[in-house]
């Protein structure tokens, strides 16, 4: 029986060629995508740390003391909510650092609790 050309499907060779082209494009695009994703998480981490550090300084300027916890910044409406550490995807992994000035207590600085380092080799905990 004769099947018209417009009703025929693709041949196995045509399907293999298309699959090879798609695999080649994915192998070129995926490493760039994941690299950009890592860079964006590092950028968000730096920005979140900057915002919280500025907020801690504002709290100290207003009250003359450092906050006892990060939740106090939210309760007193210095922050709407605690920012997430984009690398751990949690707001509970922040490392709280006491003030450098002797005699003061509370939270003087904040660092990331994420393990590992940036592409430049800088540990996340030193940001």
Backbone torsions as a table, in degrees:
resi	resn	phi	psi	omega
1	UNK	NA	140.0	-178.1
2	UNK	-90.6	129.3	177.9
3	UNK	-108.0	125.6	178.8
4	UNK	-59.6	152.9	-176.8
5	UNK	-60.6	-35.1	-176.3
6	UNK	-72.5	-14.1	178.6
7	UNK	-97.4	-5.3	179.9
8	UNK	-73.7	151.9	176.6
9	UNK	-92.6	-171.0	178.1
10	UNK	-82.3	150.0	177.1
11	UNK	-83.4	165.3	179.6
12	UNK	-62.7	-38.5	179.4
13	UNK	-63.3	-44.1	178.9
14	UNK	-62.2	-41.8	178.3
15	UNK	-64.3	-40.9	179.6
16	UNK	-65.7	-38.4	178.7
17	UNK	-65.1	-44.2	179.5
18	UNK	-64.2	-42.9	179.1
19	UNK	-63.8	-38.2	178.7
20	UNK	-66.0	-39.3	178.5
21	UNK	-66.2	-43.7	178.8
22	UNK	-63.3	-42.8	179.0
23	UNK	-63.8	-39.5	178.3
24	UNK	-64.2	-45.6	178.9
25	UNK	-63.4	-40.1	178.2
26	UNK	-67.2	-37.7	-179.8
27	UNK	-68.6	-23.4	176.2
28	UNK	-84.9	-35.2	-173.5
29	UNK	-85.4	-35.6	-173.2
30	UNK	-63.3	-45.8	178.6
31	UNK	-61.0	-37.0	177.5
32	UNK	-66.8	-38.2	179.5
33	UNK	-63.4	-49.1	-178.1
34	UNK	-68.1	-33.8	175.0
35	UNK	-63.9	-42.6	178.0
36	UNK	-66.8	-35.1	178.0
37	UNK	-64.8	-43.0	177.8
38	UNK	-64.2	-42.8	179.1
39	UNK	-63.6	-38.4	-179.6
40	UNK	-68.8	-36.0	177.1
41	UNK	-65.8	-38.8	177.1
42	UNK	-64.7	-38.7	178.7
43	UNK	-65.7	-43.4	178.3
44	UNK	-64.4	-39.5	178.0
45	UNK	-61.2	-46.8	178.9
46	UNK	-59.9	-42.2	-178.9
47	UNK	-67.9	-42.8	178.2
48	UNK	-62.3	-42.7	178.3
49	UNK	-63.2	-40.8	179.5
50	UNK	-62.5	-44.7	-178.8
51	UNK	-64.0	-44.6	-178.5
52	UNK	-68.1	-38.7	179.0
53	UNK	-65.0	-41.2	176.7
54	UNK	-64.1	-39.7	179.2
55	UNK	-65.0	-41.2	176.8
56	UNK	-61.5	-42.1	178.4
57	UNK	-64.3	-39.9	177.6
58	UNK	-64.9	-40.7	177.6
59	UNK	-60.4	-44.2	179.6
60	UNK	-64.1	-41.1	178.9
61	UNK	-63.9	-37.8	-178.4
62	UNK	-76.8	-38.3	-170.7
63	UNK	-108.6	-18.7	-177.4
64	UNK	80.3	10.6	177.1
65	UNK	-146.3	164.0	178.1
66	UNK	-90.0	153.9	180.0
67	UNK	-67.2	146.2	178.7
68	UNK	-75.4	-28.8	178.9
69	UNK	-151.3	166.0	176.6
70	UNK	-69.3	-29.2	178.3
71	UNK	-63.6	-28.7	178.2
72	UNK	-64.7	-33.3	176.8
73	UNK	-65.2	-34.8	178.5
74	UNK	-75.5	-43.5	-179.5
75	UNK	-61.1	-38.4	-178.5
76	UNK	-88.2	7.3	174.9
77	UNK	64.2	34.1	170.3
78	UNK	-83.1	-27.6	174.2
79	UNK	-130.0	146.9	175.6
80	UNK	-72.7	-39.8	176.5
81	UNK	-157.5	162.7	178.1
82	UNK	-70.7	132.0	178.9
83	UNK	-72.6	152.6	177.3
84	UNK	-84.0	146.4	167.4
85	UNK	-79.6	113.6	-173.1
86	UNK	-65.9	-19.8	-179.4
87	UNK	-81.9	-35.2	177.8
88	UNK	-100.1	-10.6	-178.8
89	UNK	55.9	40.4	-179.4
90	UNK	-148.0	150.4	174.8
91	UNK	-98.1	2.0	-178.8
92	UNK	-96.2	-2.4	-175.3
93	UNK	-99.4	5.9	178.9
94	UNK	-65.4	142.8	174.5
95	UNK	-96.5	121.5	-177.3
96	UNK	-93.6	130.6	-177.2
97	UNK	-114.7	133.6	179.2
98	UNK	-71.2	158.7	178.8
99	UNK	-63.3	149.8	180.0
100	UNK	-75.8	-23.9	-179.1
101	UNK	-73.6	129.4	179.9
102	UNK	-66.0	143.5	176.7
103	UNK	90.0	-12.6	178.5
104	UNK	-98.3	142.6	178.1
105	UNK	-119.2	168.9	178.9
106	UNK	113.3	-155.2	-178.6
107	UNK	-107.5	112.1	179.4
108	UNK	-97.2	-20.8	-179.0
109	UNK	-157.2	167.5	-178.3
110	UNK	-138.6	144.2	178.6
111	UNK	-136.1	163.2	179.1
112	UNK	-78.6	142.3	176.3
113	UNK	-97.6	12.4	-177.9
114	UNK	-75.1	137.2	175.2
115	UNK	-76.4	159.0	175.1
116	UNK	97.3	-169.5	-175.4
117	UNK	-143.5	166.8	178.2
118	UNK	-73.7	178.1	176.7
119	UNK	-65.4	-23.6	178.2
120	UNK	-84.8	-4.7	178.4
121	UNK	92.2	9.3	179.5
122	UNK	-85.6	123.7	179.0
123	UNK	-63.0	142.5	179.9
124	UNK	-62.7	-30.3	-177.2
125	UNK	-70.4	-9.4	179.7
126	UNK	-101.1	0.6	179.2
127	UNK	-62.6	NA	NA
